[in-house]
């Protein structure tokens, strides 16, 4: 079992920045990758960024060069630094952890206004 607790969402104007945090606990040794997904109203949940246990990262094209995923192994925490935010980044952001199962956090709202 893996438990995920997100924090750091909020409201910001376009062009601003936010940093999301996801603290993981439980069977950490089983985690193969962690990532951030988002879901906007009326849209499907989509991958934003992911980091594997080996440190390989992957980003959605829409956030490349603006968002950075990182992790602090000592704190069992994954971060998503979001810069140059756009109104289309508005969504609920979910932390994700993958073992042989998939675990989700409760989600945190990010709202970007023009």
C-alpha positions as CSV (number, residue, x, y, z in Angstrom):
1,X,0.0,0.0,0.0
2,X,1.1,3.5,-0.8
3,X,-0.5,6.7,0.5
4,X,-0.1,10.0,-1.3
5,X,-0.8,13.5,0.1
6,X,-0.7,16.5,-2.2
7,X,-0.3,20.1,-1.4
8,X,0.5,23.4,-3.1
9,X,-2.4,24.1,-5.3
10,X,-4.1,27.4,-5.5
11,X,-5.0,30.4,-7.7
12,X,-2.5,32.4,-9.7
13,X,-2.5,34.8,-12.6
14,X,-1.3,33.8,-16.0
15,X,2.5,33.9,-16.1
16,X,2.8,33.1,-12.5
17,X,4.3,30.0,-10.7
18,X,3.2,27.3,-8.3
19,X,4.9,24.3,-6.8
20,X,3.0,21.2,-6.0
21,X,4.2,18.6,-3.5
22,X,3.3,15.0,-3.1
23,X,4.4,13.1,0.1
24,X,4.4,9.4,-0.2
25,X,4.3,6.8,2.6
26,X,3.9,3.1,2.8
27,X,5.6,0.5,0.6
28,X,8.0,2.9,-0.9
29,X,10.4,0.3,-2.2
30,X,7.7,-1.0,-4.5
31,X,7.3,2.3,-6.4
32,X,8.5,2.1,-9.9
33,X,7.5,5.6,-11.0
34,X,5.7,8.7,-9.7
35,X,4.0,11.4,-11.6
36,X,1.5,14.2,-11.9
37,X,-1.7,14.0,-13.9
38,X,-4.4,16.6,-14.3
39,X,-8.0,16.7,-15.2
40,X,-9.8,19.8,-16.5
41,X,-13.6,20.0,-16.4
42,X,-15.1,18.0,-19.2
43,X,-11.8,16.5,-20.2
44,X,-10.0,13.2,-19.6
45,X,-7.2,12.9,-17.0
46,X,-3.9,13.3,-18.7
47,X,-0.2,12.8,-17.9
48,X,1.6,16.0,-17.0
49,X,5.0,14.7,-15.9
50,X,6.6,11.5,-14.6
51,X,9.8,10.5,-13.0
52,X,11.0,6.8,-12.8
53,X,12.9,5.2,-10.0
54,X,16.0,5.5,-12.1
55,X,15.4,9.3,-12.5
56,X,14.2,9.4,-16.1
57,X,11.6,12.1,-16.6
58,X,8.9,12.5,-19.2
59,X,6.6,15.5,-19.9
60,X,3.5,16.3,-21.8
61,X,4.4,18.4,-24.8
62,X,2.1,21.2,-23.5
63,X,4.2,21.7,-20.4
64,X,7.7,21.1,-21.6
65,X,10.1,23.9,-20.8
66,X,7.6,25.3,-18.3
67,X,7.2,22.5,-15.7
68,X,9.8,20.5,-13.9
69,X,9.3,17.3,-11.9
70,X,11.8,16.4,-9.2
71,X,12.0,14.2,-6.2
72,X,13.6,14.2,-2.8
73,X,14.2,10.6,-1.9
74,X,15.1,11.4,1.7
75,X,11.6,13.0,2.2
76,X,9.8,10.6,-0.1
77,X,8.4,13.6,-1.8
78,X,7.9,14.5,-5.5
79,X,7.5,18.1,-6.6
80,X,6.1,19.7,-9.7
81,X,7.4,23.2,-10.3
82,X,5.1,25.0,-12.6
83,X,6.3,28.3,-14.3
84,X,4.8,30.5,-16.9
85,X,1.3,29.2,-16.1
86,X,-1.4,29.5,-18.7
87,X,-5.2,29.6,-18.3
88,X,-5.3,26.2,-20.0
89,X,-3.3,24.7,-17.1
90,X,-6.3,25.1,-14.9
91,X,-7.3,21.7,-13.6
92,X,-7.3,19.3,-10.6
93,X,-3.8,17.9,-10.3
94,X,-3.3,14.4,-9.1
95,X,-0.2,12.7,-7.8
96,X,0.3,9.1,-9.0
97,X,2.5,6.3,-7.8
98,X,3.0,3.0,-9.7
99,X,3.9,-0.3,-8.3
100,X,2.2,-3.4,-9.6
101,X,-0.9,-1.3,-8.8
102,X,-1.6,2.4,-9.4
103,X,-2.2,4.8,-6.5
104,X,-3.7,8.3,-6.6
105,X,-3.7,11.2,-4.3
106,X,-6.8,13.2,-3.5
107,X,-6.1,15.9,-6.0
108,X,-5.3,19.6,-5.6
109,X,-7.0,22.4,-7.6
110,X,-4.8,24.7,-9.7
111,X,-6.6,27.8,-11.2
112,X,-4.9,30.1,-13.6
113,X,-6.7,33.4,-14.4
114,X,-6.0,35.8,-17.2
